[in-house]
Amino acid sequence: MTHLLHIDSSPRSDRSHTRRLTAEFVQRWRDTHPGGTVTYRDIGRNPLPHVTESWIAAAFTPPKHRNESMQLALRLSDELVDEFLQADLIVAGIPFYNFGMPSGFKAYVDQIVRVGRTFAFDPANRVSPYTPLVHGKRMIAVISRGDGGYGPGGRNQHHNHLDSHLATVLQFIGVNQLEIVAAENDEYGGTDLLNSLESARRTLRGFALEETSQSKEAVGSNEAR
Ligand SMILES: Cc1cc2nc3c(=O)[nH]c(=O)nc-3n(C[C@H](O)[C@H](O)[C@H](O)COP(=O)(O)O)c2cc1C
């Protein structure tokens, strides 16, 4: 049985393209994976807290030395890590804000990148101190951007700090299968937006039809290279 974690991070509701695209993907995935299960986490409407000094102190204290208040400080983070680790596939709707990920999604990243849980750290090993602890997961990042040309070879590619940031942080914890599906031109509307949305839909339809275990070891893109 495969398990899908569905995350939305747009603060917008009906006007959000990422919300609509992830919802359509999940509906199709359910149809093609009748035994599959889905967990939904809406961090756009229910924003996560940023990490705090007590969170950091607790996270870097070995579990057996954590007191009650430290355990409390990490409770939500532990829940989010458990949820992430239970998924075979993660589909995440991520709006493109100020050339990167929105702060709401970054708060999620900071909550799930956890020493001893999603990566290991060995200060004695100066050559390779970090070891990813996550295995066998695939993430489909569904992104929407206001302008266009942020994809490979596009006029704004050099301003796209979201795709590479996402790939780096996911690889750091061991998620090496990242698919980027992006729609563009929200700010212009018209056929440019419609064509971009249709291209993203087509790619997502293909992913929904795939067996979740047949993942590709690649950072993919629906955009022209
Ligand atoms: C705070 C904010 C910052 C944004 N920054 C950018 C940007 O740097 N580049 C861009 O192309 N679009 C930018 N946009 C436009 C969004 O990427 C676009 O509206 C996208 O469709 C949002 O995703 P959603 O439709 O799921 O809400 C920004 C929008 C907001 C609200």
The ligand as a Tripos MOL2 file, in Angstrom:
@<TRIPOS>MOLECULE
LIG
   31    33     1     0     0
SMALL
NO_CHARGES

@<TRIPOS>ATOM
      1 C1          4.5360   37.9780   -1.7830 C.3       1 LIG1
      2 C2          4.5860   37.5560   -3.2400 C.ar      1 LIG1
      3 C3          5.7920   37.4980   -3.8880 C.ar      1 LIG1
      4 C4          5.8560   37.0960   -5.2240 C.ar      1 LIG1
      5 N1          7.0580   37.0480   -5.8440 N.ar      1 LIG1
      6 C5          7.1280   36.6520   -7.1430 C.ar      1 LIG1
      7 C6          8.3880   36.5780   -7.8140 C.ar      1 LIG1
      8 O1          9.4450   36.8680   -7.2740 O.2       1 LIG1
      9 N2          8.3950   36.1990   -9.1120 N.ar      1 LIG1
     10 C7          7.2470   35.8430   -9.7730 C.ar      1 LIG1
     11 O2          7.3250   35.4630  -10.9380 O.2       1 LIG1
     12 N3          6.0460   35.8740   -9.1440 N.ar      1 LIG1
     13 C8          5.9580   36.2560   -7.8580 C.ar      1 LIG1
     14 N4          4.7480   36.2910   -7.2110 N.ar      1 LIG1
     15 C9          3.5480   35.7990   -7.9180 C.3       1 LIG1
     16 C10         3.2090   34.3500   -7.5050 C.3       1 LIG1
     17 O3          4.2940   33.4880   -7.7540 O.3       1 LIG1
     18 C11         1.9870   33.8380   -8.2690 C.3       1 LIG1
     19 O4          0.8710   34.6460   -7.9480 O.3       1 LIG1
     20 C12         1.6690   32.3720   -7.9870 C.3       1 LIG1
     21 O5          0.6040   31.9880   -8.8350 O.3       1 LIG1
     22 C13         1.3120   32.1320   -6.5200 C.3       1 LIG1
     23 O6          0.9250   30.7830   -6.2900 O.3       1 LIG1
     24 P1         -0.6200   30.4200   -5.9990 P.3       1 LIG1
     25 O7         -1.3780   30.7450   -7.2870 O.co2     1 LIG1
     26 O8         -0.6590   28.9770   -5.6960 O.co2     1 LIG1
     27 O9         -1.0940   31.2690   -4.8580 O.co2     1 LIG1
     28 C14         4.6690   36.7240   -5.8970 C.ar      1 LIG1
     29 C15         3.4350   36.7930   -5.2350 C.ar      1 LIG1
     30 C16         3.3810   37.2210   -3.9160 C.ar      1 LIG1
     31 C17         2.0450   37.2860   -3.2150 C.3       1 LIG1
@<TRIPOS>BOND
     1     1     2 1
     2     2     3 ar
     3     2    30 ar
     4     3     4 ar
     5     4     5 ar
     6     4    28 ar
     7     5     6 ar
     8     6     7 ar
     9     6    13 1
    10     7     8 2
    11     7     9 ar
    12     9    10 ar
    13    10    11 2
    14    10    12 ar
    15    12    13 ar
    16    13    14 ar
    17    14    15 1
    18    14    28 ar
    19    15    16 1
    20    16    17 1
    21    16    18 1
    22    18    19 1
    23    18    20 1
    24    20    21 1
    25    20    22 1
    26    22    23 1
    27    23    24 1
    28    24    25 2
    29    24    26 1
    30    24    27 1
    31    28    29 ar
    32    29    30 ar
    33    30    31 1
@<TRIPOS>SUBSTRUCTURE
     1 LIG1         1 GROUP 0 **** ****
